[in-house]
Amino acid sequence: MPQRLAKGKTLDSAGSWLRMAWARRRILSCAFLSPKRICGINSHILPTLQETPMTLAAHPPSLDGLLAASGTGFDANGNDFDILNQALSATGLTAALADPDAHLTLLAPTDAAFIRLAQGFGFTGTDEAGAFGAIATTLAGLAPDGDPLPLLANVLRYHVLGESLSRTELLGRQSVQTLLEGSTISPFGSRLEDADPSFADPVVQPGGTAASNGTLLTLNGVLLPADLPGNGPAPAPLPTLAERLAASGTGLDANGRDFDILNLAISAAGLTEALDPATGAKTLLAPTDAAFIRLAQTLGFDGTDEQGAVDAILGALGSLAPDGDPLPLLRQVLSYHLIDGKFSVEQLRAEGSFEPGGLGVPLTIRGNLLQDADPAQPDARFAPGQTNIEAADGALQAIDRVLLPIALDLPPPSIADVIAGSGNGFDFNREDFDILKAALGVAGLTAALDDPEASLTLFAPTDAAFLRLAHDLGYTGRDEAEALDTIVQGLAALDPNGDPLPLLTTVLTYHVAPEALTAKEIREAPEITTLSGLTIEPFGSRLVDLDPTLPDAQLLRGRADLAAGNGFIQAIDRVLLPANIPEAAGTAAPAPTISGLLAASGTGFDSNGNDFDLLNAALQATGLDTVLADPAAELTLLAPTDAAFGRLAKALGDTSGTEEGALSTILGALGTLGGGDPLPLLGDILRFHVIDGRSSREQLFAEGSAQPLFGPELEFRGVQIIDAEPRATSRFIAEGSDQFAANGALHAITGVLLPIDVPLI
């Protein structure tokens, strides 16, 4: 079937895509766009390519092969593994990492990590050879016979696990045994706790690289199997959980992120002894003050102050108690937030199920959600930026709702309740609905969304969505209150009387459908009439509004079908516009196409590895820049940076260190594979980076896979992009990398994606 490319436009397949076989792979045919010169292998070149065999490796390299390929010896690149290579060679441990029958995890410190260790030993330089020498000298001073190699070998064995683990699997463990006999490592968050308290614990970097005999995970520090003498004083002891809570605030106040109410509740319920360090390590799932206020509002409280919330909660619990005493039930609720043992968020997710507080009531943890015993209320989530807080007697994990060990049997919250409970006022959390809540209040529409007799669907723009609209209107900041002011002023400028409310009301009612619709029903609907009387046209997850210039809103995957008592909330990534508001307000600038974004990123070949000079040149050489400049298209470009192309060129043998040299090396290799003409294969590789439709980073990873315009499906797993080349280093989309264009989206990625297993030279 033809793929939908844009309104009234299709992508026709004039052939099949590249087929691969293990022993002998040939290019049989390819997918075409129109014209063929741009979008496929030219027909006059195809016979030549069909006769060109591709001799490809059947397996990725072993762990020692990955290390060997990472660098060419001591140099100024702190991100490869030259020092680790040298240390393994000196101790004779390289063979263990070459064993084809092994299944290992290599925790690989970068050269920069070894340099920091050497500096901790007193080394004052920054060169790799000097750092390796300083480490060897320090270990020699600790060895009874002055030989550093046995101690160095023990340090290296401490970096190898006897099983192949992904980063997620490793960080989900509470303890892992290393190949150094009797020595373990304790993951916590993204850190690995070793036996030396003086040095900062190493952090496992995102991603990982698969080898034929295991997995390589990169560390930013060196693990130490013992407390080495002379490397600084021991750190100050951590505060206890009770001290963490006490230090978070100064009493009931207006700060919703601290734990004033939790502190007060623990004391009132007589649970202080449960946090005594003598009772053993605990993990405290700590509701913030904002979480307690949400609970109070669910119980009927209509204020936002902390003291009022406390009074409302105690009153409600007292009404549920046979004798009117709220404290026993409060004690049960608080006990439900205490888990025996010290757990990071990653370990909680891996374990999945607990019975906190000895109550016998299950608590299920799935991803970011904590599912308690009350199915009618929204599940709690881990609070961003307030997790994995270590204490002397355990760990504190902040959560955004109070966990309930019983069902309160309350009526489900209305759409207005859910929006009101999503945040605690203007803040730095871009994923909640603070601006929408304020706008609804200004327009007097909160009551309509609170009506228990209604059946509605609210297309709810996140705070990030409103910020995008404010930026379209000329605002350049990041403050949520200022963003709303900018939008209101823009609407006022369009009203003859300078009154923003009529148009604000139209914009907001344009986000409400007069029936409860699931995301599936929305995608299947030809159009949706809103309370404003105007329509929205769904196109897959895209909602086509009445503004022809700005990108359309998308339903946010993972945040669909949020049920309320009077309908559904569907979170969206842009504000729906019932007219071309930026143009009418005189603030609209033509949105650039994807080609325009690329062209604006740099000024030609240079030493900046973070722009797209090489990608620009490749697109122009193949003519694909015109496809990405098509204003009628809807595409997502996974855009390798210049540094990404440089890494591919280095794997292909480039030693120039320049962008011109990298492009020359890549074209030469593709020419060898393509019978002398590199451009058809280059075009295929570039189309492998283009996906039909506009998707955010979150949407790609939520979906899990996507079909590019050429080649096999891409997988989006964890934080990695998985292509057809098993030996290439991991590819990632940087968090917050979304760049939206008039015709789609662009995401910078850290590696070039390959649609076939390319023979690395």
C-alpha positions, 0 to 999 in steps of 0.5 A: 500500500502507498504510505501517507506522506502528506495531504494528497501526497503518497510515497510509491514503492517502485521496488523492494528494499535491500535484502541481506544474507549471511554468507553473501549479500548483494544489492538486489533492488531498492525503494524509489521515490520520484524522481529516481535520481533522488530516491533510489538506485539509478536503473543503469547502475543496478546491474553492476551492483547486482554483480558486486558481492559484499563479503560481510562479517557474520558476528560482531567483534569480541570485547577485546575487539571493541576496545582495540577499535576504539582508538589508535594508542595514547592520544588527546581523546578522553572518550576512548579506551587507550589506557584500558587497552594498555592495562589489559595488555600489560596484565595479560587479561586481553585473552579473557575478553577475547574468549568466544565462549565467554558471556561477560559485561565489561565496565569500561572506564574511559581515558578521561576516567583513568586520568581523573584517578591518576590526578586523585593520586597526585598526578598533575598532568592531563596526558594519557601516558603520564596518567597510566604511569602515575597509576602504575607508580601508585600501585607499585608503592602499595605492592609488597614486592613493588610490582604493580601488575597483580594489583592492576590485574585485580582492579581490572577484574573488578570491572568484569562481570561473569554474565552479559547485562544491559545497562538497565539490567545492571542498574536493576540489581542490588549487588553484582559479583565481579571476576575478582573473587569475593568482590561485589559492586552495588548499583544505585541509580546510575552509579556503581558503589565500589569499596573506596569511599574517597573517590566519587562512584563511577556512573554508567553512561547511557547505552551500551555496545553488544559484542560477540561474547558480552556487553561493553558499558562505559564508565566515567570513573574507575572502580576500586576494589579496596579503600586505597590509602593516601587518596583523601579523607573519607567523606562525611557521613550521610544524613538519616532519612529523618534528617533528610526530611527535617532538612527539606523545609522549615514548616508548613509553607508555600513550597510544594516540593518539600516534605513539611506535611510528611514530617508533620504526619509521621510525628503525629502518627507516632511513626518516628520509630519506624525511621530509626536507623536501628530498625534497618535500611528503608526506602521511603516513598515520600509524597511531596507537599503538593502530593498531600494537597492533591489528596486533600483536593480529592477529598473535597478541599478547595484550597492550596495551602498546606495547613488547610490540606492537613486539616482536610485529610485528618477530617476525612480520615476521621470520618472513615474511622469507627471511633472518629480517630484519624491517627490509626488510619493515617499510620496505615497510609504512611506505613504503606510508603515504607519498604524494607531495604535500600532501593534505587528507582531502577531497582524498584522497577526491576523488582516490580512488586512490594508489600510496604509497611507489613500491611499485606497490600500489594504495591506495583511499580511499572516504569514511572507509575506506582499502582496502589490499592485505589483503582479510581484515583490516578497513580502516583509517579516518581517526582522528577529530580527528587529521586535516588536520594541516599541516606545513611539508613536507606533511600528517599524517593519523592512521589507526586501522589499519596499512596493509598492502601485502601480504596476510598470509594470516592467519585472519580475526579472530573477533568477539571480535578485532574488538570488542577491536580497535575501540578502546583502552579507555574514551575519548571515541569514542562509535562504538566498542565499549569498553563492550561489550568490558569488559562481555563480559570481566566476564561471561566471554563473550569466549571464546564470541565467539572460538570459530573453530568457531562461527557467530554474529551479535553485535548490538553496541551502540556506546558511545553506546548504552550511555551511553543506557542509563546515562542511562535508569538515572539517570546524567547524565555522559558518562564510559564507565567510569562509565556501565558502573558505573551499568549494573552497579549497576542490574543488581545492584539487581535480583538477590536476592543483589546479584550483577549477573553473572547478569542481565548475562550474560542481557543480553549473550547476548540480543545474540547469535544462534546463526547468522551473519545478514546485515542483509538476513536480519535484516530479513526474519526474523519473529523471532530467537532469541538465546543467552539463549533469548529472542527479538527481533522485527525490524521493518525496521531496528528490533529490538523487544526485551522492554522496552515503555517505552524506544525499540527499538534500530536497526541502524546503517546503514553499519555492517552486516554487519561480517564476522568469521571466525565470523560477523557483527557488526551495530552497533546504537544502543541496548542490547537489553533482555530485560526492563523493566530501568529500571522494575524498578530503580526508575529509569525515568521515562516517556519523553516523546513527540515532542510532549512534547519540543517542549513542554519546549523553551520557554515560549512566544514569546520571543527564543530562536531555538533552541527550538520555540515557533513549531512548537508553535503551528503544530502545535496550530493544525492539530491535529497535536500529537495525532499526535506525542503518539501513544505507539503511533506511530514517527515522525521529526520534522524540527523547524524552530527558531524561527530557521528559521521567522523566516528563512521569514517574512523571505523572505515580507516580515516585518520585525517581528523577533518570533516572533509577527510571523513566525507572522502573516506565514507564516499570511497568506501561506498564507491567500493561497495557500489561499483565505483559510484557512491551516490546510490548507496549514500542515498539509501543510507540517508533515506534510512534516516527519514521516517514518514510522519512527524514524531517526537523523541518520546513518541519514537521510543514509546512506539518502539519501532518505525519504518524508514523510507528505505531499509528494514525497520529501526528499533528504539530500545531503551535509549538506543536506536538499533539498526542493521549493523551489529558492530557499530557503537550505540546510537542515541537521540539526545534528550530534549533534541526535538526540533520541529520544522514546517514539514516535520521534525529533526533529531540529532543522533550520535551515530550514522544508521546503517541499513546493512551490515557494512564491512568495516575496513 
